[in-house]
């Protein structure tokens, strides 16, 4: 029942200016993004986070470092599989200009077929990101137990791709998912299926994400609640 807290990095200057940052070096959080990271770190500080894993790109490492700082003894570990899509020739360009490209419609309507010129296919981004999540699930569970929670700090399209996989959605539907800067998306993985617990959460309480006491654990962690459930007490 490993639970992953997927965090999109805080806002950057590129976000504010409507530019596609991609792997551009030196793209960091702006003042608003730094504040978003501090607020999120304070909000989830009560959760027993076992590890903080991040995309190696600066904006994610910055966000992850703010989160890790509220947990004594936690260092940020990077995993390149969680990095942004390699947008190739689109990198650094304004989104409003890219919207005039023929490929834009493919990205919007048929993203599983989208391959960025000089860059990466969106389907490959999903494959590597989901593989990373599954690998970290196994590692965290082995080191900290099956009820462990951990943070993965990554990028908007990566979060959307992981959520689509967890919901059994085709990648062509992932543009229906919204992931705001420094939002929290939570997925609990069980032996049978994942459960989406939060999506694009930018201010909700987190008490319901605390692991249940041993005497309140469900008999079968993979079973879905029937009738909606009672929610957090």
C-alpha positions, -999 to 999 in steps of 0.1 A, spaced: 0 0 0 29 24 -7 15 59 -12 33 84 -35 28 121 -31 33 135 -66 43 172 -65 46 195 -95 74 220 -90 65 256 -80 60 284 -105 90 295 -125 96 326 -146 91 305 -177 57 295 -165 47 331 -158 59 342 -193 42 313 -211 74 296 -224 81 259 -227 111 254 -204 117 217 -211 153 209 -202 166 245 -204 192 249 -177 189 276 -151 151 277 -150 144 282 -113 114 291 -91 103 327 -90 92 344 -58 57 330 -62 71 295 -67 93 297 -37 62 307 -16 42 278 -31 69 254 -21 70 267 15 33 265 19 31 229 6 60 218 28 43 232 59 10 216 48 24 181 45 49 183 74 26 162 96 28 132 72 54 105 79 73 110 46 100 83 42 119 98 12 119 127 -12 128 119 -48 131 145 -76 136 152 -112 171 165 -116 160 198 -132 166 228 -110 130 239 -105 121 204 -91 152 201 -69 145 235 -54 109 225 -46 120 191 -33 147 207 -10 121 229 6 99 199 13 128 177 26 139 205 49 109 199 72 119 163 78 150 157 99 176 136 81 160 135 47 181 143 16 167 147 -19 175 119 -43 172 126 -80 160 102 -108 163 113 -144 133 92 -153 111 118 -135 125 147 -156 106 168 -180 98 157 -215 126 165 -239 108 190 -262 137 193 -286 132 222 -311 102 234 -291 123 241 -260 122 278 -249 95 289 -273 63 307 -264 33 285 -261 12 309 -282 36 305 -311 37 267 -307 -1 266 -308 3 276 -345 24 244 -353 7 214 -369 21 192 -342 2 212 -315 -31 196 -326 -15 161 -323 -3 170 -288 -38 181 -279 -59 153 -295 -36 123 -300 -6 127 -276 4 91 -278 15 98 -314 33 131 -305 71 131 -311 87 164 -306 112 175 -333 146 167 -321 131 155 -288 111 128 -272 78 110 -277 52 116 -250 45 79 -248 82 74 -239 79 99 -211 49 80 -197 68 47 -199 99 59 -181 79 78 -154 56 49 -146 86 26 -144 103 50 -120 72 52 -98 69 14 -97 106 9 -89 104 35 -61 73 19 -47 91 -14 -44 122 2 -29 103 23 -3 81 -6 7 111 -28 12 129 -2 33 100 14 52 71 -10 51 40 -13 29 22 17 45 51 41 37 45 75 21 71 93 -1 73 124 -23 81 125 -60 87 160 -73 84 163 -110 67 181 -139 31 187 -150 31 164 -180 49 137 -160 23 138 -132 -5 137 -158 10 107 -175 14 88 -142 -22 96 -132 -35 84 -166 -17 51 -161 -31 48 -125 -67 54 -138 -63 29 -167 -68 58 -191 -52 59 -226 -25 85 -229 -46 102 -255 -69 113 -227 -43 127 -204 -49 163 -216 -82 162 -196 -61 162 -164 -49 195 -149 -19 198 -127 -11 233 -113 23 244 -100 31 230 -65 -1 210 -65 -3 177 -47 -15 145 -64 -17 113 -43 -18 77 -55 -19 47 -32 -6 15 -49 -19 -19 -38 -11 -54 -51 -42 -53 -73 -46 -17 -84 -37 20 -77 -62 44 -60 -62 81 -68 -66 98 -35 -59 135 -45 -56 153 -78 -43 188 -83 -48 196 -46 -35 231 -38 -49 237 -3 -68 208 12 -62 191 46 -39 161 46 -50 142 77 -68 117 56 -35 106 41 -20 95 74 -15 57 75 -44 39 94 -37 23 128 -30 -14 126 -65 -23 139 -82 -2 112 -65 -16 82 -88 -31 56 -87 -69 53 -78 -66 16 -60 -34 7 -68 -38 -29 -106 -37 -24 -125 -6 -33 -149 10 -8 -185 2 -16 -210 30 -10 -185 58 -9 -170 52 25 -170 76 55 -138 95 46 -115 110 72 -130 111 107 
